[in-house]
Amino acid sequence: MGLLLLGIICGALICYWIGIRFYRGFVARSLGIDETRETPAIRKNDGKDFVPAKVYVLFAHHFAAIAGAGPIVGPTLAMVYGYLPALLWVVIGAILLGGVHDMVTLFISTREEGRSVADIARQYLGPLGYVCIVSFLVIGLFMITATFLNLSVTALTSMYPAEKLGMKATSAEDIQVAMEKPADSMGMHPFHHDEGLPTAAVMRDGQPVVMARIGGIASTSVLFITLCAPLLGLLIYRLRTPAWMNYAIAAVLCAASVVLGVWFPVVVSPDVWRFLMTFYVILASAVPVWLLLMPRDFVNVQILYAGLLAIVAGVIIAGVTGRFAEIPAAPQGVAEVIPAWNLETGLQYVGILWPMLFITLSCGAISGFHCLVSSGTTARQLSSERHAGKVGYNSMLLESLLAVSIILTLLIGLDWKNYLNITYTEKNPVLAVSLATGSLVNLAFGLPVWTGTVLGILLLEGFVVTTLDVAVRLNRYLLEEVWRFIFKNPPAFLRSVWFNTLLCAGIMFLLSRSNTLPVLWQVFGSANQMMGAMALLVAAVWLRDHGRRSAFVLIPAVLMFATTFASTGLALMKNLANSNWPLVSACAVLILLGAATAFIGTRLLLAPPRISRA
């Protein structure tokens, strides 16, 4: 088992090196990257949306924005087929599909004055192609933001039995004394515990239980980092402080946020967090990027880097020691480990391997949402075209490494029975990752299980928040483009940053409280991948019209269209048989918009090329 872990992590790193060393260079030459060419971030620098960024700051922002919860939750769900199919897809997909998708869309948007993929499609695919793509993107972003808002609230208010996290056992008498005290606004009875997590006594299955409020530390961390972000923004973008100082300050702020979380955990109701997070994304999406969005992502990503490094180091230590964590949920022998290949269980819980694995595990291999980040905020801050590969391609591979690390963490931290029970019976993949991380930290570093569980929540929440604020901003950009498409001279209120931001945030908030969203989210995996197929198709037409080779993006586009049409068609038939009309309608709309876009793109590619400017 130890050799297996070391072999997987080393093999993945070698594959990433080959991709960066050779394939990224091939893509760069095919695109015709010119580092002497001035980017729109420099030409159109307005101090708000177009701001030339230092490459390490932009990389941090881009990585934090694209990763989200996908490379954590996706691999967790996909492990139901066994760890081998998930590993192969996440590594090969990132090198040949995902990294290319992100790098190409970033480059093309930079050449097109920082315009979104949808706005570029208006020029190269025509009005109908634009309508199909922009409709798809706006609907998808509303679903992303609403679901990530709920996921953020769930993480910040998550609880788990204290004893199962390795915390000291408490007597029934002490629990009973706590239950007799007045409950708080959420019906919890605060319980004093000697360990670092806030706890409360509640009734569970008819019995009083001490629950650890895992999300309390992350809550304080989120608030503290958000409040300090403008200060770092002033230092980076106005006072031009050196990189080493910015990293040092960010590291201190991250450490302070976690320490404050341990001593002063913030525990409020889910409804309060929903309002607070909505208020935050409104500010982050409307004010200049350098004041809140960029510095907050730069600070927060230090936690993400540290967490990823801790997980990779933990996997390596586990591989060297060759033993399992000595807690009940972890495998106690090789026979209990999640199998390498189990298509029967995957078929039972998810569906046939193709296309469902490739839809379930999207982020980490290829994700259509990334094209919105690449052609949205990132393209407007790229200071040199030569950074397109460093930011676009490399960040996708780092996300893939995160997905690989999560897969290996689950191998070490959860046995097959507990994995299936928590992930699919209890339908809580977030908890599965957190518990597995706790096992890994306990095994590798000898720390209490609950510390690793908090690390898992911090990682998840950090990625979710940084994706949430960027996604609302991107949706605002798209709406501004839509109004310019519909109206020759849009009314002043439709051009208002605050109006479009409030509209995006308001719909996000309402959808997050709707009972129909969980139903629609079942087909979002297909929608997300179809976004990627559409973006690659637009890129293929753009490259062909500029006299450049396009096969390296056209082949992934065809593969992703085939995969998403197959998965959405299966979902349509399944839900038609169950008379699930909301889901049937959602699938039909996705197929219609995707088919129309594919038809338009194919017709243009088969026509004589329209050589455009270089």
N, C-alpha and C positions, 0 to 999 in steps of 0.2 A: 504493500500500500504506500509506503514511504517513497519507494522508487517511482511509483506511478504518479504521485503528486509532483515530484521533482521533474519527471520527464515531461509532464503536461505543461508546467509553467515555463520550463526551458524551451520546449518546442514552440510554444506560443510566442515567446520573446524573439526567437530566431526568425520565425515567420514575419513578425512585425518589422524586424531589421531589414529583411529582404525586401519587404514592401516599400519601406522608406528609402532604402538605398537604390533600388532599381525601378520599381513600378511608378513611384511618385515622380521620378525624373522623367520617365517616358510620358506621363500625363502632362507634365510641365512643358516638355518640348512640343507635344501635340497641340497644346493650347497656344503656344507662342508667347509665353510670359516674357514681359519686357520690364525689367526693374528700373529702367530710366524713365518710364512713362509715368506721368503724374496721375495720382488716383483722385477720385472725387472727394475723398476725405480732405485732401489738401486744396483742391480747386474750389470746393464749395464749403469750406470750413465756416460754419455758422455758430459754433459754440454750443449747439443744442443736439442736433441729430448727426450732423457731419462733423466729426472730431477725429483728427489723426491720433491714433493710439500707439503706445509702445507695444512691441510685439508680445512681450511677456504678459502685459495687462490684457491685451486683446485675446490672447490664447486662453487665459484664465476665464474671461467673460464667456468666450465662445464655448469652451468645454463645459462650464457650469450650466450654460443655457441649453445645450443640446442633450446633455446626459439625462436630466430629469430622473424619474423613477423607473424608466424603461429598462436600462441595463441591470437593474436590481430585481424588479418584479418579473420582467420577461423571462430571464433565465430560470428563475424559481419555478414559474409555471411550466416551462419547457422541459424541465428535468423529469417530468412524468414519462417521457419517452426514453429515459436513460440519459446519462451524462455525455455519452459520445456524440450522438447527433447534435446536441446543443453546442458542444465544443467545436465541432467541425464547421457548423454554419456560422458561428459567431466569429471565428478566426478568418476563414476563407471569405465570408461575406464582407467583412470590414475591409480587407485588403483589396479585393477586386470590385466591390460594388459600393459599399458605404463611403469609404475614403474618397473614391472617384466622384461620387455624387456630391459630397460636401465641397470638395476642392473645385470642381467644375462650376457648380452654381455660384460659389463665392467669386471665382474669377470672372464669369460672364456678367454677373451683377456689377462688379467693379468696372468692367468695360462699358456697361450700360448706365453709367452715372448713378449707381446705387439703387437702381430700380428693382422691384420685386420680380420673382419668377412670373407671376401673373401678368404684370405690366409688360414684361419682355414678350410674353406670349401674345399679347395684343398686337404687337408689331410683326411677329414672325409666324403666328398661327392664325391671325385675323380676329375679328370681333367675336365670332362664335366660339373659337378656341379660348379666347380670353374669358368669356362668360362662363364656360364650363369649368375652367381652372379656378377662377376667382371664387365662384360659388362653392366649389369643393373646398378651397382653402379656408374661406370664412366659416363655413359650417364646421369644418374640422377643428379650427382654432377655438370656436365656442365650446366644442365638446372637450378639447384638451384642457382649457382653462377651468371649466366647471368641474371636471373630474379631478384635476390636480388640486383644486381648492378643497374638495372633499377629502382627498388623500392627505393633504397638509393638515387639515383639521383632525383627521383620524390619528395621524402620527403624533401631533402635539397633545392629544388627550388620551393616548393609549395607556392601557393598564394590563398587568399580568400578575397572577398569584406570586407573592413575594418568595415563598419557599421554593417554588420552581425555578427561581432565578438565583438560587444558592444563598439567599439571605437567611439570617438566623431564624430558627423556628420560634414562634410565639405561643404562649400557653392559651388555652381556651378561656381561662379566667381573664387574662389581659384583653383579649378580643371582646369579651362580653362587657367589660368595663367601658371600652371605647364605644361599643354599640349603644350604651346607655347615655352617652353624651349627645348634645344637639348635633344634627346633621347640617352640612353646609348647603349651599344653593343647589348643588347637584345630587343631593341625597346621600352624600358620603359622610362617614364619621371619621374625622382626622385621627390618625394613629401614630404615636411617636415611636420611631424605630431608630436603633443605633447606627444602621447603615446609611449610605449616602443618598438613597432615593426617598422622595416623599411617599408616604403610604396612607391608606385609608381602609377602614373596616366596612365591608358591605356584605349583604346577603347574596349568596350565589348557590343555586341549586338547593335552596332551603337551609344552607349552612352559613354561619358568619365566617368570612375569609378576609385576611389581610392582603390587599392588592397594592402592588407597587405602581405608582403613577410614572411610568417610564418617560412620558413626554414632557414632564415638568422642566427637566434640565434643558432640553432642546428649546422649549418655549422661551426661557430666559436668554439663551444664546441668540435666538433669532431677534429678539427685541434689542439686545445690547449691540449686536453687530449693525443692525439697521440704524440705530441712533448715532453710532460712531462713523458710519460710512461717509457722510458729507465732509467730515474733517479730513479723512484720507483723500477724498476727491480734490479738496483744495490743495493738499500737499503735492499730489501727483500732477494735476493739470494746471495749477496756477503758480505754485512755488517751484515746480519742476525738481522735486527732491530726487536723489539718486535711487536706483533700483534696490540696492542692498538695504537702504533705510526703509523703503516702502514695504519690502518683504518682512523686515524685522518688526515694523509697527503692526503689520497685518497679523504676524504670528503672535505677538503679545495680545492683540485684541481677541484673537481666537481663543487663546489659552484663558484669558480673563473671562470670556463669555461662558466657558465651560465651568470654571471655578465658581463664578457667580451663580450659575445654574444649580450647582450642588448645594450651595449655601442658601440661595434664595430662589427656589424653583417657583415658577409661575403656573398656577393651576386654576384654569377658568373653564367655563362650559363650552361645548362645541359651538353654540350659537355666537358667543362672544368672540371666539377665535375667527369665525367666519366673517364677522363684521370687521375685525382688526386686519385680517389678511386682505380683505377687499379694499379697505382704506389705504393700506400700504401699496397695493399694486396700482391704485389710481395715482398716487404720488409718483411712484417709480416710473410709470408709463408716460407721465405728462411733463415732469421737470426735465431739464437737460440731462443727457446720459452721463456726463462726467460728475454730476452732483450726487447721485444716489445709485443708479443702476450699475454703472461700471465699478465704482469703488466697493459697493456692497458685494458684488460678485467676486471681486479680487480678494476681499477679506475672507468671505465664506469659502472660497475654493481652497484656502489653506487647510481648512478642516477636511475638505474632500481629498486633497493630496495626502494629508497625514493619515486619514482613514484608509485610503487605498494602499499606501505604503505599509501600514500596520497589517492589513489583511494579507498582502503579498508576502511580507516577512513572516507572518504567522503560518502561512501555507508552507513556506520553505522550512521553517523550524519543525513543523509537523512532519514534513517529508523526511527530515534528517533523523528525528527521534523515532519515527515509525510507530507511535502509539496513539490511542484514541483518548478523547476527553472523557474523564470519569464522571459523567453526569447521565441521568437516565435517558434523556432525549437523544444523546449521541450514540453512534454505533459502537458496540463493545467488541466487535470482531468483523472480519472481512465479509462474513455472510450477511451481516446486517446493513452493509453499505448500499446506497442507491446504486442499482445495476447500471452497467454500461449501455445496455440495449434492452428495451422492454416495450415493444410496439403494441402489445396487447393492452397494457394499462393506458398507454397514450391514446389508443383508439377508444377505450372505454370513457375516458374523462374529457378528451379534447376532439379527437377525430383522426383521420388517416394522416400519416406522416407528412406527405405532400398533398395539399399545400399548408396544412394547419401548423406544423412546426415553424415554418418560415413566417407565418403571420403572428403566432404567439410570441416568438422571439424576434422582435423587429429591431428595437433600439439595441445597439451593440453589434449589429451586422449591417443594417441599412434602415434608415428612417426618413420618411418624407418630410417630417417636421423640420429636419435639419436644413432643408432648402430655404425655409422661411427665415431661419436665423442667419444663414449664410448670405442670403440676398436681402436681408432686412437690416438689422443693427450692425452686423460684422462688416459687410461690404462698405458701409458708410464710415467705417473707422479704420480701414486697412490703409496703412501709410505707404506701402510698397507692394507691387504685384508679386515680388519674390516671396512675400510672406504668405501667399495663398496656400501653398503646400504645408508650411509649418503650422498654420492655424487650422486650415480645413482638413487636410489629410491626417496630420499627426493627432489632432484632437479626436478624430474618429477612431484611430487605433488605440488611443488611451481609454476611450469609452469601451472598446472591445476588451481591453485588458481588465477593466472593471467587471465586465460580464463574466470573463473567465474566472476571475477571483471569486465572484459570488458562487459560481458553479462548484469550485473547489472547496469553498467554505461550507456549502451544503453537504458535500461529500464527507467532510470531517465532522460537522456539527450536528447533523440530523440523520437518524437511521431511516430506512425506507418506510417503515410503518408510521413513524411520527411525521415524516415528510408528507405522506399522502393524507394523513388525518388533519394536520394543521392547514395545509395548502388547499386541499380540495373538499374535505368534509366540513371543516370550520370556515373555509373560504377566506383565509387570512395569510396570504403569501408574505405580507410585510412582517408579521410576527415570526413566520418561519425563518426569514433572513436574520431577524434580530436575535432569535434564540441560537441559530447556527453561529452567528458572529460571537455571541457570548461563549459558546463552547470553544471556538477557536482561540479566543483571547485567554481563556482559562488554561487551555492546553499549552499554548505557545509561550505565554508570559507569566502564567501563574496568578493572574488577576482574577477577582471574583467574577462569576458569570454575569452578574448584573451590569458590570462596567462595560463588557462587550455588547450587551444588549442595548445599552444607552448609545454606544458608538454606532450601532446599526441604525438606530432612530435618528441620530445626528446626521449620518450620511444621507439617509433617505430624505429627511426634511431639508437638508441643505440643497440637494439636487432639485427637489420639488419647488422650493421657493424661487430659486434662480431661474428655473424654467417658467414658472408662473408669471413673474413680472415681465420677462422678455416676451412671452406669448401674448399678453395683453397689449403690449406696445406694438408688436407685429400686426395684430388684428387692427389696431388703430391706423397703422400705415395703409393696410389693405382697404379699409373703409374710405380713407382719404382719396385713394386711387379710384375707387368705385364711384364716388361722387363726381370726380373729374370726368369719368367716362360717361355717366348719365347726363350731367349738366355741362353745357359749354362753359358757363360761368357760374359755379356753385354758389349758393347763398352763403353769407358770411358765417352763419352758425354751423354749416356743414364743413367749413374749413377750419373751425375752431378745434384746437388740440383738446381742450377740456371737454367739449361736447362729445367728440368721438371716443375719448377715453372713458367717460362716464357711461356711454352707450355700451361699449365693450364690457366694462366691469359690471354694469347693471344686468346685462343678459347672462354673464357668467354667474353672478350671484343667484339669479332666479333659477337658472338651470341646475345649479348645485343643490337647490332645495326641492327640485322636481322629482317625482317618482318615476318619470319616464326615462331619465338619463341612464340608469343602470341597464335598461333594455337596449338603448341606442349604443351604449359603450361596447356591447358584445360584438358589434361589427366595426368598431373603430380600428382594430388591428388591420383589417383589410383597407380601410380608408387611409390610414397612415402610410401603408406601403404603396397604395395607388398614387398618393401625393408624390412619392419618390419616382414612380414610373413616369408620371406626367412631367416632372422636372427634368428627368433624363431625356425624355422625348423633345422637350423644348430645347435642351442643350444640343441634342443631335441636329436639329434643324438649324440652330444658330451656327454651329461649327461648319455644317455643310455649306451654308450661305456665305460663310467667311473663307471658304476654300480650304478648310482644314479637315483632317481625318476625323471620323465620328464613330467608327465601329466600336471603340472602347467604351462608349456610353450607350450606343444603340443596342448592343447585345444585352447589357443589364436591364435596359428599359423593356425589351421584349420579355425577358425572364420574369420581371416583376409584374408586368401586365398579365402574363399567363397565370402567375401565382395568385394575384388578387382577384382576377375574374373567376378562377376556380374556387377560391375560398368563399367569395361572396355568393357565387351560384349555389354552393353547398348550403350556406346559411339561408339563402332564399328558399330552397326546397324544404329544408328542415322546418323552418318557421311557417311556411305555407301549410305544411301538414299539421302543424300545431295551432293553426289559425291565429298566429301572433302577428296581427296586422301592423302594429307600429314598426316591428322589426322587418316585416316583409316590405313595407314602404321604404324604409331606410336602405335596404339592400337594393331595391329597384332603382332608387335615385343614384346610388353609387355606381351601379352597372351602367346606367344610362349616361351619366356624365363621363365616366371612364371610357366607354365605347365611343362616344362622340369625339373625345379628345384623341383617342388612338386612331380613329378614322381620318380626322383632319391631318394629324401628323404624318400618317402613312401616305396620304395623297400628296402632301408637300414633298416628302422625301423621294417619292417616285417621279415627281415632276423635275424638269431641268433646274439646276441650281440657280439661285438668284445671288450672285456674288455681291456681297456688301462690303462696307469699309473694313479695314484690317483692325 
